[in-house]
Amino acid sequence: MTSQLSAFCFGAHDPERLERFWTVVLGRDPAGPPFPVRFRPSAAEKAGHNRMHFDLTSTSPDDQEAIVDRAIKAGARHIDVGQLPEEKHVVLADPEGNEFDVIEPGNNFLAGTGFIGAVACDGTREVGLFWSAALSWPLVWDQDQETAIQSPEGGTKISWGGPPLNPKSGREPRFELVASAAEVERLVSLGATRLDDTTMTDPDGNEFSVTVE
């Protein structure tokens, strides 16, 4: 078997509160499709911007405004990450400071992906190729050091914006995988590094979890 993406996981000081927030924002149980969103206790302090964040899609200007309003009422706040005045996406942070974007309608890159349009990451082309091979998800973008992959079944994309990379924030979200023991060895051959029995890093040093079945 190839590795299966089983969840996207946030570390949190208050996992229950963060789960309630994302339940409101996503309008669904975070354990539902396109993949579970999980929340694990973490005492680490966040410093700087996350290397990974959600890009949420909208269907109209009114819908974009409604998503932002719903998030603000649930505990989000506006933040400045260097976005330009002419850019139409809205940058927010959840109650524990995890950044996410509410993308303007008509974004061609995210067309047809669903509400969680992308997990947008800082990352090199090498790490995009690694995750494409690890998950057996084809590349749907590969240009100017930027890459993106998507399940053959469609849905949420995972994208990497190329160098330079932000420093790790100290409390990064991570992918959780399910894999066989043989598949773990294949991940190492692709460029992953083992840290312990359940934790590995990709070629850019981002930690991810593996449950061996």
N, C-alpha and C positions, 0 to 999 in steps of 0.2 A: 504494500500500500504506500502511496505517497502521503506526505504530511497533510493533515486536515486542519484548517483554521477553525478552532472550536470556540474562540471568544476574543474580544478586545477588552482588556482589563485596565481599569484605573486603580492606582493606589490612592488611599484617602484616609484622612484623620477620622472622618465620620462616614463610613461607607453607606450606612442606612440613609443618611441625609442626602448623599450624592445620588443614590439610587432613586430616591423620591424625586429629586430634581429632574433627572434624565427621563424618568417615566412621564413626567408632565411635558417636557420639551419634545420627546419623541412621539408622544401620544399613544404609547403602547408599553407593554411590559418589556423592559430591556432584555429579558431572556428570549424574546421572539426574534423573527427574521429581521434583517438579512443574516445577522450573526448575533449571538448573545453579547451583551455589554455587561461586564462584571465589575465588581468593586471589592477590593481587598484591603484590609487594614494596613496602614503604613505610617510609621512614625517619622519618616523622612520629611524634611522641609523642602518645599519647592523654591528653586532659585533660577530665575530666567524663564525663557519661553520653552514649552515642550517641543520636542522634535516631531511629535505626532499630534494631529488634531482632526476633528470632524469638519467636513464641508457639508452643510445642510442645504438642500435645494429648496427653491420656492417656485411657484407657478405663476405669480403675478406680483406687481408692486404691493398690492394690498395683502397678499399672502405673506410676502417677505416681512412686511410691517407687523402682521399678526404673529408670526413666529418669534420675532424679536420681542414684541410686547409680552408674549406668553413666557418667554425665557426670563425677561426682567422681573416679572411678577413672581416667578418661581425662585428667584435669587441670583440671577446672572447680573453682570455689569458690563458696561462698555469699556473697552480698553484700547490703547494705542500701541500698535506693534510696528509702526512706521508706514501704515497704509496711506496712500495718496488721496487728496481730496476728491479727485475725479473717479476714484475706484468706487464701485457701487455695492460691493459686499459689505456686510456689517460684522465687525469683529467683537466678540463677547468673551467673557470668562465665566465659568460656572462657579458655584460657591467655594470651591477649593482652588480656584485660579487656573483651571485647565482651559486653554483657549479653544474657541471654535468659531467658525465663520457661517453666517447665513448668506448664501450666495444669491445674487440677483437673478430674476427670471431670464430665460433665453440663453443661459450659459451652454454653449455647444459641447464643451468637453464633458459636462455632466448630464447631457440629455439621455433620458431613459434609464438612469441609474437608480432611481428611487430617492426617498427622503434623505437618507445618509448617502450623499452622492459620492463621497470619497473619504478615505482616511489619508489625509495629506501629510507627507513626512518630509523632513530634511533628510537628504541622503544622496549618496553617490550613485553613478550609473552601475557600479559594481554591485551595490546592495539591491538595486532593482532587479538585476539579472539573477542574483542569488534567490530572491523571493519568488521570482517567476519559476525558477527551476524547483525550488523547495515545495511550492504549492501546486505545481503544474498548471499555473494560470498564465495564459499567453500575454506577451507584451502588447498593449494597445497604444502605447506612445513610447518613442525612443528617439529623442532629438535634443541636440545641444546639452547633453549631460542630464536631461530630464527624462524620467521613465515613468510608466504606469502599467499596471497589470489589472486584469479583471477575470473573474471566474468565467469559464466557458458557458455557464448558465446565465451570465449577465449580473446586474446588480451593482453593488458598491465597488468602486475602483480603489486601488491603493496606489498612490503616486509619490514620487520622490523628486524634489526640486533641484537636485544637483548641489555641488559645493558652492560656497563654503557652508559648513555645518554649524548650527548653534551648539554651544556647549551643552552637555546633558544637564537637565534641570534639577536633578536630584530625586525627583518623584515622577518618573516618566511612565505614561501608559505603555502597555506591552501587548504583543500578540500571545495567545495561548494556543498551542498545537496539540493534537493527538497523533501519535506516530508509533510504528513498530520499532523494535530494537535495531533491526537492520536499517530502517529509515533514519534513525539517529546517526548511524555511521555514515549514511549517504549525506546527511546535512553537514557533517564534519568535512567530508570530501569536497563539498561545495564551498566551504569557507567559514562554516560556523565553528565556534569554540565552546567546549564544555566548561561550565563553571562549577556545577555540582550535578546531582542526579536528576534534577528537574529544571535546571536553568542553563541556557546557552546564550551566546551572543552572536549576532550576525556580523558580516564583514565591517560594518561601521561601528561596532561595539555596542549596539542596542541589545538589551536583554530581552529574551523571550522564554516562555515556559513550555515544557514538553511533558506530556503525560504519555508514558509508554504503555501500549496495550498489545 
